[in-house]
Amino acid sequence: MDAMNDHLIDIQFNESELREEFFRLRGRLLDVIVEFDTIDLRLNPETEARYSALIGVWERGLAKCEIDLRRAKRKYQLAKCAAHHGYQVTEESLDMQINAELGDSSRFLACAASRNLNAMDACLNAERYTEDMLERLRAMFRHIVDELHSDLNPDVGLLEGQLLDEARVAYARGDMADLCHIDRSIHRGGGVRAYIDSLSIDELTIEHELLHACFVVRSENLAHMRKSFPYIYHDLVRDPNWVCTKANTLRNQIKAVQAQTKEYKRLYQELRG
């Protein structure tokens, strides 16, 4: 990427070539913006939902078992300490102290369980779209971004920004009817080509440099997103072999933690007689 960007800066263009290069670069920037929004608004929410429903449920199961283990271990430790010092503690007092110590973890787990239910709903909703529907949705969104995005159109104003925000919301929920309505609402004047054609070579050079700088930043943001959760699991959560292997690993961990918990409970009962 860096070598490509340096190459773009070093190339010298005449006026006609610079205008054409500007629009080629603008097209590439449009692709980057749309891909970023597609990942951010559609692919990442769907991927996170799939991950949560297929794998997250086991991760939360493991987290619950680990809390149970901490509870059983702590209860045994407190009872052992009391016995060592020769004083009596009740079951109720032990549970109250442990609840106070582990309350935050339990509340966090309850919230996670609620998110898991929402994720399952999101997975079901995601199945409503065929590849053809998604492609048409993306094409319409791309057309709107081309017209309204401030990085691509120097003369857009507040109204255009509001329309673009509405389009992003509609794209996120897969509402083609709303996207079509927004597209019809766009006032199309001379467009960016008329603006660029009106510039001198010096002015055009500045616009090209600004566009290039924006392209570099946007490309870096996109590259970072591709390496981050949840997108790194985008293909994996659609691979049954990976899902089964991951789930089986977590199940085995759950069994191991449950065995430890059972042992601490046994030790506690033995200590209490």
Secondary structure, DSSP 8 states (H G I E B T S, - for coil): -HHHHHHHHH----HHHHHHHHHHHHHHHHHHHHHHHHIIIIIHHHHHHHHIIIIIHHHHHHHHHHHHHHHHHHHHHHHHHHHHHT----HHHHHHHHHHHHHHHHHHHHHHHHHHHHHHHHHHHHTT--HHHHHHHHHHHHHHHHHH-TTT-TT--HHHHHHHHHHHHHHHHT-HHHHHHHHHH----SHHHHHHHTS-HHHHHHHHHHHHHHHHHHHHHHHHHHTSTTGGGTTGGG-HHHHHHHHHHHHHHHHHHHHHHHHHHHHHHHHH-
